[in-house]
Amino acid sequence: MAGLSAANTLTKNKRDVLIIDKGINPGGRLSTKNHPLFSFDHGAQFFTTKDSEFNELVQKGAKNKEIAIFDHPQKGPVYVGNPVFKSFISTLVSPFNIVQNALVTKIKKEVEKGTRDWCISIENSKPVYANNVILTMPAPQTHAILPEFLTELRQTSLKAEYQPCIAILAGIQLSHDSALILNKNRSTFEPILLEKRNISWSIGKWSHGEKNNTSYISIIIHASPKFSLKNIERNLNQLSHELWGEWKSIISEDNKLNISVLPEQISYLEGHIWRFARVSRIADDSHMRTNMQHSIALAGDWLSGPRIESAWISGRNAAISLLAK
Ligand SMILES: Cc1cc2nc3c(=O)[nH]c(=O)nc-3n(C[C@H](O)[C@H](O)[C@H](O)COP(=O)(O)OP(=O)(O)OC[C@H]3O[C@@H](n4cnc5c(N)ncnc54)[C@H](O)[C@@H]3O)c2cc1C
């Protein structure tokens, strides 16, 4: 988000922009897992908007039906991907030059020779040269590639702290009749929400096969920060089964669904570890985030707040700071 936002502001100001991203797909932590039957946003779940520029984009996404409004039980109406964030992100990315699957291993400037260009090394690829650089990766990854001579920016990148998150993606396939039994106490196929014990957030979304009379539930389970931190080095497959078992047991205790119809073997179960999921401490305004002399700026949620919209604002701020040169 921070990278797309920076690109958006720079492009509006007639700068040539190249986005380099190590991810296979764009979006970073606003991430969608591709699957033919199920749809999973296994990173960020929902967002709100206050910033007028970001809100304009979101309203465009809502008009294109890429974004939908979801009634969060505590927060009220929030925005979610419809059915996932993928198409919204694809639209945001479309105006820009972007290379995916490109891990930046180093950025270098030969200061002593008075070189003005940055040389950006990419794993298994030719380096790229640029007059200006905005780094929008999480703080630890930023720190790892910032050169030694940028002492203050390196210090800034040490200020942020993160909580990890273990995310589980579970897909269930049911006959339409079983889906109706499972759902017996409810009038419609509403999302199945859960926040209890080791699970800090879980949502199950329904979809229905048009021809084969089958219903699909795509379930995201986010383990609590405490559980995630304690178990992050454990076997992910084991954790997936454990958290899936916990999900089922809470659902049956709460008598929310008639889980007797759930199949023994679910159709899809995968775990994902977000080591830097939610920023728990941001680098505050007193910490330097732009070096004008060397034409480099930092952006990301770790500089402005642990939210999608904050990441957007930080990207724009970084671009504006370099444009001011
Ligand atoms: C499980 C989870 C749940 C969340 N829930 C919510 C929520 O409900 N609402 C909300 O507002 N926010 C939520 N967040 C936080 C939200 O996702 C982030 O605040 C936001 O997406 C951060 O955007 P960003 O651009 O700063 O960073 P990122 O999305 O992390 O983007 C960083 C980019 O840098 C790339 N990168 C990293 N290292 C390199 C490298 N060496 N070379 C090239 N590219 C590199 C990555 O591929 C990535 O694309 C959640 C996050 C997680 C993980």
The ligand as an SDF file (V2000), in Angstrom:
LIG
                    3D

 53 58  0  0  0  0  0  0  0  0999 V2000
   -2.6890  -10.8870    9.6540 C   0  0  0  0  0  0  0  0  0  0  0  0
   -2.8190   -9.3980    9.4430 C   0  0  0  0  0  0  0  0  0  0  0  0
   -4.0370   -8.7810    9.7050 C   0  0  0  0  0  0  0  0  0  0  0  0
   -4.1750   -7.4130    9.4950 C   0  0  0  0  0  0  0  0  0  0  0  0
   -5.3940   -6.8450    9.6480 N   0  0  0  0  0  0  0  0  0  0  0  0
   -5.5720   -5.5530    9.3170 C   0  0  0  0  0  0  0  0  0  0  0  0
   -6.8670   -4.9960    9.2870 C   0  0  0  0  0  0  0  0  0  0  0  0
   -7.8570   -5.6880    9.5050 O   0  0  0  0  0  0  0  0  0  0  0  0
   -6.9860   -3.6720    8.9840 N   0  0  0  0  0  0  0  0  0  0  0  0
   -5.9060   -2.8830    8.6680 C   0  0  0  0  0  0  0  0  0  0  0  0
   -6.0800   -1.6940    8.3640 O   0  0  0  0  0  0  0  0  0  0  0  0
   -4.6550   -3.4150    8.6540 N   0  0  0  0  0  0  0  0  0  0  0  0
   -4.4740   -4.7120    8.9650 C   0  0  0  0  0  0  0  0  0  0  0  0
   -3.2260   -5.2620    8.9050 N   0  0  0  0  0  0  0  0  0  0  0  0
   -2.0920   -4.3850    8.6600 C   0  0  0  0  0  0  0  0  0  0  0  0
   -2.0070   -3.9810    7.1900 C   0  0  0  0  0  0  0  0  0  0  0  0
   -1.9710   -5.1410    6.3980 O   0  0  0  0  0  0  0  0  0  0  0  0
   -0.7400   -3.1720    7.0080 C   0  0  0  0  0  0  0  0  0  0  0  0
   -0.7720   -2.0610    7.8790 O   0  0  0  0  0  0  0  0  0  0  0  0
   -0.5360   -2.6450    5.5870 C   0  0  0  0  0  0  0  0  0  0  0  0
   -0.9230   -3.5730    4.6080 O   0  0  0  0  0  0  0  0  0  0  0  0
    0.9350   -2.3040    5.4640 C   0  0  0  0  0  0  0  0  0  0  0  0
    1.2400   -1.8660    4.1680 O   0  0  0  0  0  0  0  0  0  0  0  0
    2.7260   -1.4920    3.8200 P   0  0  0  0  0  0  0  0  0  0  0  0
    2.7290   -1.0680    2.4080 O   0  0  0  0  0  0  0  0  0  0  0  0
    3.2760   -0.5690    4.8380 O   0  0  0  0  0  0  0  0  0  0  0  0
    3.5740   -2.8410    4.0130 O   0  0  0  0  0  0  0  0  0  0  0  0
    3.4620   -4.2630    3.3050 P   0  0  0  0  0  0  0  0  0  0  0  0
    2.0660   -4.5570    2.9150 O   0  0  0  0  0  0  0  0  0  0  0  0
    4.1500   -5.2210    4.2030 O   0  0  0  0  0  0  0  0  0  0  0  0
    4.2930   -4.0710    1.9740 O   0  0  0  0  0  0  0  0  0  0  0  0
    5.6800   -4.2070    1.9600 C   0  0  0  0  0  0  0  0  0  0  0  0
    6.0860   -4.6990    0.5860 C   0  0  0  0  0  0  0  0  0  0  0  0
    7.5030   -4.7790    0.5580 O   0  0  0  0  0  0  0  0  0  0  0  0
    7.8600   -5.9390   -0.1720 C   0  0  0  0  0  0  0  0  0  0  0  0
    9.2210   -6.2880    0.2450 N   0  0  0  0  0  0  0  0  0  0  0  0
    9.6950   -6.5770    1.4770 C   0  0  0  0  0  0  0  0  0  0  0  0
   11.0230   -6.8110    1.4350 N   0  0  0  0  0  0  0  0  0  0  0  0
   11.3900   -6.6610    0.1410 C   0  0  0  0  0  0  0  0  0  0  0  0
   12.6360   -6.7640   -0.5410 C   0  0  0  0  0  0  0  0  0  0  0  0
   13.7810   -7.0340    0.0870 N   0  0  0  0  0  0  0  0  0  0  0  0
   12.6390   -6.5780   -1.8890 N   0  0  0  0  0  0  0  0  0  0  0  0
   11.4990   -6.2710   -2.5620 C   0  0  0  0  0  0  0  0  0  0  0  0
   10.2970   -6.1390   -1.9530 N   0  0  0  0  0  0  0  0  0  0  0  0
   10.2570   -6.3320   -0.6160 C   0  0  0  0  0  0  0  0  0  0  0  0
    6.8040   -6.9680    0.2170 C   0  0  0  0  0  0  0  0  0  0  0  0
    6.6940   -7.9830   -0.7670 O   0  0  0  0  0  0  0  0  0  0  0  0
    5.5530   -6.1020    0.2670 C   0  0  0  0  0  0  0  0  0  0  0  0
    4.8800   -6.0680   -0.9670 O   0  0  0  0  0  0  0  0  0  0  0  0
   -3.0560   -6.6400    9.0670 C   0  0  0  0  0  0  0  0  0  0  0  0
   -1.8530   -7.2760    8.7930 C   0  0  0  0  0  0  0  0  0  0  0  0
   -1.7440   -8.6480    8.9530 C   0  0  0  0  0  0  0  0  0  0  0  0
   -0.4700   -9.3290    8.5720 C   0  0  0  0  0  0  0  0  0  0  0  0
  1  2  1  0
  2  3  1  0
  2 52  2  0
  3  4  2  0
  4  5  1  0
  4 50  1  0
  5  6  2  0
  6  7  1  0
  6 13  1  0
  7  8  2  0
  7  9  1  0
  9 10  1  0
 10 11  2  0
 10 12  1  0
 12 13  2  0
 13 14  1  0
 14 15  1  0
 14 50  1  0
 15 16  1  0
 16 17  1  0
 16 18  1  0
 18 19  1  0
 18 20  1  0
 20 21  1  0
 20 22  1  0
 22 23  1  0
 23 24  1  0
 24 25  2  0
 24 26  1  0
 24 27  1  0
 27 28  1  0
 28 29  2  0
 28 30  1  0
 28 31  1  0
 31 32  1  0
 32 33  1  0
 33 34  1  0
 33 48  1  0
 34 35  1  0
 35 36  1  0
 35 46  1  0
 36 37  1  0
 36 45  1  0
 37 38  2  0
 38 39  1  0
 39 40  1  0
 39 45  2  0
 40 41  1  0
 40 42  2  0
 42 43  1  0
 43 44  2  0
 44 45  1  0
 46 47  1  0
 46 48  1  0
 48 49  1  0
 50 51  2  0
 51 52  1  0
 52 53  1  0
M  END
$$$$
